[in-house]
Amino acid sequence: MPVKTHAAVDDLVLETERLRLRRFRRDDADAVFAIIGDDVAMQHYPRTFNRRDAKEWIERNLRRYAEHGHGLFAVTLKGSDEVIGDCGIIRQEIEGGPELEVGYHFRRDQWGHGYATEAARACMALAFDVLGAKKVISLIRPENVPSRRVAERNGMKIERQVMHAGLPHLVYAMSREEFGDPHGSEAGR
């Protein structure tokens, strides 16, 4: 899958065959709330979020861009500016150590089209090829089967189980070598 990266000063960060990932803007709050305010979409989180949380979600990612150059990005279909989800690379403290996590959340009416897999794969490429990561993880609750499938379709494997935010999570992981070796995983490149 060809992935096109853009300069860090550009609002647009990544393009895939069907998607565009761009930096969040403050006027994306309603679109973010349509995702994180949905009880079903967020059923594996400790709680569903409100409108104020959606604004903080964006502010947190704006801080991440300024501090780290990356975070969760707004996902749109090519040819549209409508935000259908988010996906990106964020820093996580896992068992006292820093990790780079690929995370994703999509509006429920966009599930089942492979967008999370496509966006996550592009973000993994960003982590390895641009950010120089040696390993990328995804923190996924054991009962979150759809998110586990996204990680597995991208060639990630369960590394261990941890407690994160007071809840058990599986740590799916992939090394740079596994990502770059088309024979090392089914996901290939």
N, C-alpha and C positions, 0 to 999 in steps of 0.2 A: 504494500500500500504506500504510494508516494505521499510524503508529508512535506509541506512547504512551510518553513519557519520565516518569521519576519523580524525586523529590527526591534529591539526592546522599546524604543521610543514610539513605535507604531502601536495604535490601539489594537490592531489585528495581530495575533500572536501565531496562530497555526491555521493551516488549511488542509483538509483531507479531501477525498473524492467527493463527499457529500456535505461536509460540515466546515464551518468557520468558528474558530475559538478566538475570542477577543477579550480584552480586559473589561471588567465590570465598570459600569458608569452608575452614578447615583440614581439616575432615572430608571434603572433596572429593578427597583425595589418591588414593584407589583409582580413582575415576572418571577422574581426569586420567591416571593410569597406564594405564588401559584404552585411552587414545588415544595418548599419546606413547610408550608402551612397545610399540606395535604396529609391527613392522618394515615392514609394507606401508603403513600410514597415514603413517609418517614416512620413507618411502624417499627423499624429496627433501631430507632433512636430512643433515648430515654423519654423524650417528649416531642410533641409537635410544636412548631415555632409560630410566633405571631408576627404581625406587620412590623413591629418595632425590631424584632429579631432579624427580619429580612433586611432592614436598613443596616443593622450592625454586621450582618453577614457580608454585605458589600463593603462596609468600612474596614472590616478585618482584612478583606482581600486587598483593598487599596493599600493598607499598611504593609501587607506581605509583598506587594509589587515594589513598594518603595524600599523595604528592608532587604528583600531577597531576590527581587527581579522576577518572581513567579508567585503563584497562588492558584486558587480556583479561577477559571475563566468562564465567561458566558459562552454558551454553545448555541449557534444558530444554524439553520439549514442554509446552504448556499442560495443566494438569490433572495434572502429574507433577512430582516434584522430582528425578527421575533425570537426571543430567548426561549429555548425548549429545554435547557438544562445547564448544568455546569460540570466542568471537569478540569483537573489541573494537578499540579504538584505542590504539596504543602509539607512543611517540616513538622514532624511529630516526635515527641519524647516517648520512647518505648523502653520500659524497664531501665530508665536512667540514661539511655543513649539516644542521640539524634538519628532519625531515619527520614528518608524522602518517601512520602506516600503519594500514590496516584489515587485520587478520589473522584467520585462522580455521583451526580444526582440528576434525574431527569423527570420531567413532567409525565404524569401517568399516561396521558394519551399518546405519548411518544415511545412507550415501552414496546419491545418486540420487533424493532426495526434494525437492531444492531448498532444504534448510534452510540451507546455507552461503550461497547467494545471498540468501535472505530476511534472515538475520542480518546479513550484510555490508552490505546496503542500509540496514538500520536503524541500523547503526553509522556509516555514511556520513552519514545524516541527523543523528545525534548530533554528529558532528564539525563539520558545516556549521552546523546550526541552534542548537546549544547551546554548542559550544566555539569557534565563530567561525572555523573553519579556512577558508583561501582555497583550499587544495588538499589532497587525500587521495591517498595512494599505496598500492599493494600490491607488495611484493617477492616475486617468484615465479621459481623456477628455470625455465629455458626448457623443460625436459622435463616439467614438471608441468602437463600438459594439463588435468586436471580443475580445478585452481585457476585456470588461465588462463581457462577457460570461465566460472567464477564472476565474475571481474573483468569479462570482456567482456559477460556478461549484464547486469551492472550499469552498462554504458556506459563503463567505463574503457578507456583506450587505452594502448598501449606508448609511453612517453616516451623511454626510453633503456635501455641495458644498463650495469650496474655490477658491480664486484666487491664482494661483501658477505660477511663471515665467510669470506673466502678462496675463495668460489665465485661463478661468474657468475650474476647475477640480472637479470631484466627488471623495470623499474620501470613498472608500470601506474599511470596517474594520471587524476584527474578534478578539474576546478576547481569552485568553488562555482557559477559561472554555468552550467556544463554540467549540473550536478546539478539545478539549479532550472529549467532550460529543458526542458519536455516535448518540444519539437521539436528540441532539440539532440542528443539521443541516443535510441537505441531503448529504453533503460531507462525514460525518463520519470520521473514521480514518483508 
